[in-house]
């Protein structure tokens, strides 16, 4: 029997439902008429709203307007690698792991699944009048900032350090999220954080990034431009930091001049959460920009700069700003039109029966097909970095296996950040048990991420694992140590960032101890970023980078370890040798950063990844060696799998403008992941449009196709020895 309170809540929900539904789909108002043009419908709705109602719709937690039948809506939702913070969902590998797949089609398919689950959750929530945060359709994904420095804790949320790879994978994610219906968007995607944003986390509310025009247009903007122009992304989120002295969410150069005027962006701009408050709040604990005197002046400037929707509550001051003549109501209407148009295009003011996305049921969430895709993506993300004497794959006949380390049995680590909660999670330990049910598995935590052992030594662990045939060490770091503005302040880590990329000292010491056992050692590395491994790479026989692999991460690693899957992932970031190779963290210049500008040899290069088989790129041909602006080049390659394992290879094409001495050493401009059975070959064609030859012009301060000599590199990593060179001329 229902309690009195439960009965009251049920009656209240029913009354609210009747209140909204009584006007929801009537034809009394033109804005409800689905036969009218969207522009007319939006204008009709705006004309019926008071200034208080208008302003209320420009903040993420928007109230309903009962008299017009408009239900509440919360714009803040997350789907970085699965629907996040809304209960049960399929959890795919963290974004940096998805980037390691170098597979645009697989990314598109993954985000199609994610948007299916998003619509399913929204449909169910709407049926229960659940208007809570994280149950909407506007997802603040993907994060396409450039991972310029491995110390940035949120780098795991990105697609790596390269603008082209980021743009291609970001485009696939947006298209998967937004769907292909000609009338209704499935969900909204959001390109964030615009722009020039990659730490420090501990100073992001007051940090001022200064960059050259070259770095801005060559590195920080290309992915955003691609998502605006090619992916039709419906939202762009402005960043916390300042750029050249002006907060990004009030930066007229970024938002008006570049995004709206140069690129022709018509969608809505949303602030990062609390970013408008950073304009004016004076805080003795957390430093802020303090570029404005109060919330009203901050809000007026943000609206005029193009920030349509605030994640926060400062925009409430716009009501008085209009009444005091600080801003015109028509200026408010400009932003409101963009915001409301977004809701119309998602079908929020239409009969759900006419929207095909309304038929997606909640029973698809975490379904078998989705779990299988999570396993596929976890497998594809794994990068084999070292395999001495071909120790991998391991024999399934092994009798005793030691599985040790802080990440061996940690399910939460595998979820990364901005995650949902999976139905289940397979850890590495469980994955190995699943693979070899009859083997003796010796499991030990062995050591912490960073804390020294209580007794000062590892003798107890060594004694317990001394009879193992092989030692599998699961180490690295964890999302509890790196991430967004975290309360972490320990040696090597600061507020979500790292102060050192070195593998924590205790893990280095433990690996030295393991080596003394004279057993084969396989290091399974979990991380969201590059780790300095110079001091330990020679102590292990094999090294696998498994990232934060999602719910199926353990099964995926076990498949790789024991030969049921041949790893084919590639690094979307540079693994530097040590801290010594890194410039100052707060310096946003790209000099000596990433493979495009690094002059020294890294430990592992961008695009690098080994396989259990041997691939050969043969008979590489260019369709022409002299081109004019507007022409394309076709590169044909005969890819051979000369080994005994089926496998995937990622063909990579890089370009250098030989006359641009300040430009990148080389830049990725095409890639394709290809599956080949053992002892087979396939002809692959890759097309380079003239856009692949864009270079920064010192004259126009923009990217242009500049006549001259260029080098095209074709291979399977960015390492010079893995590439074949071809010279061309652009007339």
N, C-alpha and C positions, 0 to 999 in steps of 0.2 A: 504494500500500500504506500502511496506517495505521502510524504510528510507535508505539513502545511506550507513550508517554504518551497518545496518542490512543486506543489500545486500552483502556488503564486507565480513561480518562474515560468511554468508551462503556459499559464493563462496570459502572462505578459508577452511571451514569445508569440503566442497565437495572435494577440492584438496587434503587435508590431507587424507581423506578417500580413494580416488583413489590411493594415493601414497602408503599407507599401504596395501590396498587390492590387489594391483597389484602383490605383492610378497607374500601375506599372506598365501595362501594355494596352491601355486605352488609347483611342485616337483623339482624345480631347485636346491635346497639345500637339502642335506641329512637330515638336522635337521627338515625339513618339512615333511619327509616321515614317515607316521604313522605306516608303516609296519616294521620299524627298531626298535631295542631295544632302550629304553629310554637312556641308558648309551651312546650308539653310537650317538644318536641325540644331547645330551647335549655336548659331546666332539666335535662334528662337529661345533656346534654353537660357542663354546668357541674359537676354532681354527681360526674362522673368525673375531674375535673381537680384536680391538686394546686395549692397556692397559688403555687408557682413557675410552673406552666403557666398559671395564670390571669393572673398579672402579665405574663408574656411576651406575651400576646395584646393587651395594652393599649398597645403601642408600635407605631409605623408599620411597622417592619421585624420582622414577627412570625415566629418560627421555626415549623417544623412540629412536630406531636406524633405521632411515628411510631407509638406503641403504639395510638393511636386512629385512625390513618389520616388525620390532619389535615395537609394540605400547608402549606408556608410561604406567606406572603402579605405583600406590601408595599402599604400603603394609599396611598402617595404617588404620585399620577398627575396630569397636567395636560392641560387641553383648552380653553384660553382662547379660541382661535379656530381650532381644529383640534387633533388629538391631538398632544401635544408631547413631545419628548425621547425618542421611541420609534422613531426612524428615519423612514422615508418616510411622509408623510401629506399630505393636501390642506391647504394653508395659505390660510385665508380672511383678509379684512382684519382688522386689529387691532380689539379690542372697541369702541374709541371710534369707529372707522369703521363698524362694524356698527350702532352706535347712531344714526349719521347717516342711516341708511336710514329711520328712523321706521316700520319695517315689522315688526310682531310676527310675522305669518305667515311671512315670509321668514326671520326669525331662528329660528323653530321648525323650518322645513325645513332650515336650515343645521345646526342642532345634532342633527337626526335623522341627517343624513349623518355628522356627527362621531361620534355614538354607534355608527353602523354600523361605521365604521373602527375605533373603540375595541374593539368586540366582536370584529371580525375579527382584530385584533392579539392580543387576549387568547386567542381560540380557538387561534390558531397557536402562541402562546407556551406554552399549556398542553400542547399536543400534543408539544412539545419539552422539557417539564419546565423551562421558563424561568419562574422565579418572581421575576425581577429587578424592581427599581424601574422604574416607568413602563410596565409591561406588565399592570397590573391593571385593575379596573373602577370604582374609586372616585376620581372626578375632582374636584379642588379648584378648581371652577369653578361659578358665575361670581363675579367680583369686583363686588359691588354697593355698595361704598362710594361716598359722594357726592363728586364731584370739586369740592370747595369752593374750591380755590385752584389756578390754572393752573401754579403752580411745582412742584406735587407730581409727581415723576417717574413714579409708577405710575398717574397719572390715565388714561393711555392704556389701561389694563386695564379701565376702568369703562365704564358706559353714560352717563356725563356727569354734569351738575350737578343734574338734576331728580329728585326722589324718585318721582314718578309714572311718568315715562318709564323710569327704572331698574327700577321694580317690574314694569312691563308686559313689558319686554324680558327681564329676568331670569327672569320666569315662563315665557316662551316658551323660553328656553334650557334651563331645568330640565326642562320637559316633553319637549323634544326629546332631552335626554340620558337621561332615566329611562324613556322609552318608555311604551307604553299597555297592556302585558300585565297582566291582572288578578292574576297570581300571582308572576311574576318581574320584578324591575326589570332594565332593559337595562343601565344603569350607575347609579351614584350621582352626583348633583350635590351641590355644597357651597356654601352661601351664606357668603361671606367678605368682609371680616374684621370680626367682630362685637365691638364696634361703635365708632363715632366714631373712625374711623381714616382719615387721609389725609395722612400725613407729620408731621414731616419724616423723610425716610429716614435722615439722618445722626444722628438721635437717637431712633429708634423703640424701641430697647431700654430706654430710661429715660424717655421722654416721658410727661408726665402731662397728659391733655386734660381741661379743665374746660369744661362746657357748661351752659347753662340748661335747665331742664325743657322750656321751649318749643322750643328748638332740637333737643333730643333727640327729642321726639315729633313735631315738625313736619317735621324734615329728616332726621335721621340714622337713625331707626328704621323709617319706613313701608315701605321696600323689603324689609327683612328680615321684617317682619310679613306682607307679602303672599306672600313665597316660602314662609313657614312655613304659612300658612293656606290659600292658594289653589293653590300649586304642589306642596305636599307634599314639599318638599325633604328629602332623607334625611340630610344632614349640614350642620352649621354650624361654621365655623371661628372661634375666638376670636382676637382681635388681639394684637399685641405690646405695644401701649402700655398705660398705666394710664388709667382713667377715674375722675375724682374721688378720686385717691389709691390706687386698688386695681387691680392688674394685671387686664386683661380676662379672662385665662384662669383667674383666681381671684376673679372679681367676682360675688359672690352676687346683687347687685341685677340685673345683666344676665342672668346665666345661670339662676339659680333663680327669682327673683321675676318677671322679665319674660318671658324665653324659655319657661321650663317652666310656670310657674304661670299667668301672665296669658294667654299665647298657646297653651298646651296642647301645646307641642312634645314629641313622643315619640321623636324620632330621636337620633342620636349627635352629640356635640360633640367636635371635634378641635382640638388646639392648633396654632397656627402653629409653624413648625419652630424649635425651640430656645427657644420662649417660656417654658417652665417654668424653664429654666436662668436666664432673665433675672430670676426672682424672687430668686435667691440668689448667683449668681456675682459675684465681685469681680474686675473686669478694669480694668487701668490703661489699656488701649488703647480699649476700647469701654465706655462707662458703661452700667450696668444698673440695674434697679429697686432691687435689694438690700432687698426688703421681708421676706425670710426669711433664716434663718441657714444653712440647708443644703438639699440636694436632698430629704431626707426630709420636712421640714416643708413645703417647697414642693409636693411631690407630694401629700401628704395634703390640703392646702388645695385644690389644684386638683381632686382627685377629689371632695371634699365640695362644691365649688362647682358641679360638674356637668361638668367636662372629662373625658370618658370615655377618649379616646385621645390619647396624647402623640406628636407628631412629635418624636422625640428619644429619649433613653435614661434620663432621670432617674427614670421610673416604676419602674425596676428596684429602687429603694430601698424600694418598697412591700412587698416580701417581708419585710424586717426590720421595717418599720413595723407589720405585722400581728403578727409574733412578739413585738415589744416592747410591744404593746398600744396603739400610737399610733392605730390605725385598725382597725375590725372587718373580718373577711373578708367579712361580708355587705355591707358598703359597697363593697368591691371588686366583688362580684357584681352590684350594681346597674349599674355601668358596663359590666361584662363582658356582661351580658344585651343591652344595646343594641348593643354592638360585634358580638357573634356573630349577633344577629338580622339585622344588616345583611348578613352573609355568607350566611346562610340565604336571605334574600329575593333575593339575586343568583344563587342556585342553586349555590353553591359546594360544598354537601354532598349534592347530588342527582345522579342520573344525567343527564349532558348530553343524552342522547337525548330526555328529557322537557322540555327547555328550548328553546323556539323560537329564542332568540338564539344558540344554539350552532351553528346552521346557517350563520351568516354567514361567508363565505369571504374570505380575504385578497386575492383577486383584485379586490375592489371598491375597495381602497385606491388613491386617486389615479386612479380610473376617469374615463372621458370625461364621464359625467354629473356627477361631483363637480367636475371642472375647470370645467365649464360653469356650475355653481352658484357657484364661486369668482369667475368672471368677472361673473356677474350681481350678486353682492353687492358686488364692487369698483365696478361701474358705479353701483349704487344708493347707494353711500356717498359719492360725489364731490359736493362742494358748490361751486356756482358763486357766488363772492362779488362779482365785479365783471366787467362786460362792456361797456366804453365803446364807444359807436357800433356796438354789436353786431358787434364784431370777430370774435367766435366765433359759429358754427363757422368754422374756417378752410377755405379752398378746397383741394380735392384737386389743383388744377391748379398749385399753387405749385411753383416750379422749384428754389429753394434755401432750405433751412431750417437755421438754427443751433440746435443743441440743446446747451445749456451748463449748468454747475452741478454741485455735488457729489452731487446725487441723481439725475442723469440716467441713470447706468448702474450704479447700486448695487443689486444684487439683495437682498443681506442686509438692507439698510435696510427693504425692503418686508415682510420677515417679522415685524417688530415684535419683541416679547419673548414669552417663554413659547410658543415656536413649535416646530412640527415642521420637517422638511426636505422640501420639495416635490420632485417629480420634475424639475421645471424651474421657472424663474422668468422672466417677461417684464418686462424693465426698460422705462422710458419710451423710451429710445433705440431698443430693439428693437421696441417697439410702434409707433413712428413709422415705422421701416423696414418693418415688416410692412404698415402702412397705405399707404405711398407708396413702393413698391419702385423706382420710376423717378426719384424726386426725388433731388437732390443734398443729402445730409445732412452738415453740418459739425458734428462733435462736439468739444467741449473741456470738460475739467474746470473750467476757468476760474478757480474760486476754491475755497478750503476752506470748511468749516463756520464756522470761527472764526479760523484762522490768516491773518495777513497774507501777501501774495505775497512770495516770496524777493527779487525785484528791486524791490519797493515800488510796482509799478504793474501795470496790465493791458494795456499797449500791445500785447504780442504777441497776446493773445486778440482785442483789438479789430481788429487788422489782418486776422486770419484770418476773422472773421465779418462784415466790413464790407459784403460783397456779398449778404448773406442777405436774402430777402424778408420774413422774420419771425424773431424770436428767441424761443425757448422756453427760459425759465430755470427749472431744477429746483433749488430751494433749500429752506431751512427747517432742520430739525434731524434727528436720527437716534436710533434706540434705543441707539447707542453712547454717547450723551450724556445721555439721560433714561431712567430705569428704576428697578429695585429695588436700593437700597443698593449703588451702584457705586463703584469706585475712580477717580472722576473729580473733579478739583479744578482747574478752569481758569476764567478769567473768565466769569461768567454761569452757571456750573454748579457744583454741589456734591454729591458722593456720590449722584448719580442725580436729585437735584432741580435746580431752576434758582434762581439768585439774582436773575435778571432775565428777564422774558418778551420783551424786545426781540429782534428779529431781530439776530443777531450783526453787529457793526460792519462786518466785512469784506464781508459780503453787502450791507449797505446801500450801502457805497461802490461795489461792483461794479454794483449796479442803477443808481446815478447815472451811472456810465460808460456803461452800456448805453443809457440815455436819450439820451445825447449823440450816438448814432448816428442818431437820428431814424428808427428802425425800429419797427414794431409789436412790443410786448413782451408775452408771455404768461407770467405767473409761476405755475408749478405748485408748490404748497406741500406738502411732506411734513412731517408733525408728528403727535405724539400728544396735543397740547395747544394752548391758545391762544397765538398769537404776537403781540407788539406790532408792528403794521405801520404805525402812523401816519406814520412818516417815509418810507415807501416806497410807500404805496398809490397816491399820485398819480403815481408814476414808471412805472407799468405800465398797460397798456391792458385787460388781463384778469387775473383772479386766480381760480385753482382750488385748492381745498383737497382734496388726494387722500389725506391721512392716511398710514398704512402699509398699502398696499393688498393685500398678499398676493401669491400666485404669479402672478396675472393682472393685477396692478396696471397694468403698462405698456400692455397691450392696452386696458384699461378707459379709461385717460386718453386714449389715441389715439382711441378711439371717440368720446369727448366732444369732443376738440379738433377733429375733422374731421366732426362732425355725424352720426355713425352711432348715437349715443345722446344723448338730451336729458337733461342732468343734473337730478335732482330731489331730491338729498339736502338735509338741513337741519342746521344746527349744533346739536349736543346740549350745547354749552357756549357761554358768552359770550366773545366776543373783545373784551377790554378795549383801550382806546386805547393805554395804556402802563403802566409800573410805577406811575405816580402814582395810578392808580385802585385800587390794591390795598392792603388793610389789612395789618397785620403777619402774616407767614406762620404763626406759631405760635399766633395767636389763633383759637380755634375758634368764636367768635361768628359768626353768619351775617349780622350787620349789614354792609351794603354789599358783600355777596358774592352772586354769581350774579344772574341776571335777576330773581329773586324779591325781592331786597332792595336791588339796586343803584339808587341815586338819580340817578346821573349817566348821561349817554348813552354807551353803548359804541361801539366801532368797528363791530362787527357783532353783532347781537342773537341770543340763543338762539332757535332755530327758524327762523332766516333762511336763505334759499337761493334763488338766481335760477333762471330757466329760459330756454330759447330761444323758448318760446311765451308767450302771455299768458293767464293764468287769471283768471276772475272768479267770486267767490262772490256769488250773487244770490238774491233771494227767501228770505232766512233767516227762519225761523219757529220760535218756541218753542211747544210744545204747551200750555203754561200759564205764567202769570206769578206765580201764588200756589200754593204747595205746603205740605203738612204733612210732618212727619217720616215717613220711610218711603216717600214718593212719589218718582216718577221724572219726569224731563223729557225729551222727545224734541225734538231740534233737527233741523230739515229744512233742507237747503241745496241749491240748484241750482248745481252746479259746471259752469262753461262753459270750454272751451278755445277761445279766440277767435283763435288763431294758426295758423300753417301747419305746425307741428311737432307730432307726437304727443308726449305727455309725461306726467309724474307731478306731482301736486300733493299736499301734505300739509295737510289741514284740521286746524286746531288750535283747541281750546277751553280757555279759561282762566277762572278764577273768583276773585273777591275778596269777602271778608266786609267790607262797608263799615264796620261798627262796630268791627272789630278793628284798632285803630290801630298795634299792635305787630306785626301779622301780615304775611304776604307782600303785596307790591304786587299780585301776581297769581300764580296757580299753575296749571300745566297739569293738566287733568283729563280730557281726551279728545283723541285724534288718529286720523287715518285717512289712509293713503297711497292715492291713487286714480289709476289710469291712464286717460287719455282720449285718443282719437284727435284729430287736428286738426279744428277746426271742428265740435265735437260738445259735448253736454252730458249731465249725469247727475244724478239726484236722489240725495242722500246723506242718510241718517238716522244721527244719533249720539244715544245714550241716556246721560243723566246720572242715576245712582242718587243717593239721598240721601247716600251715602258720599262723593260728590264735594264735598259741602259741609262736610266735617269742618273744624273750627277748634280751636285750642288753648283749653282752658278754664282760666282762672286759678284757678277754684274746685276742680276735680277734678284738675288738672295732667295731663290726658289730652286726646285729641282727641275732640270731640263735635260733633253737628249742633246748632248754636246758632240759635234763632229770630232773625230780623232781616232786614235788607236786604242783598242780594247783587248784584254785577255779573257778568254772563256776557260774555266776550269771544270772538268768533268771527273767525278769519282764517287767515293763512298764515305768521305769525311772531309773536313776542312783542312786536314793536314796535307802539306805540300806533296809528300811522298805518296799520298793516296790519290793524287789528282793528275790528270793529263791535260796539257795546255794547248790552246788554239788561239791564234791571233786573228782579229778581224779589224776592219776599218769601217767607220761610219762617215759617210760623205756629207 
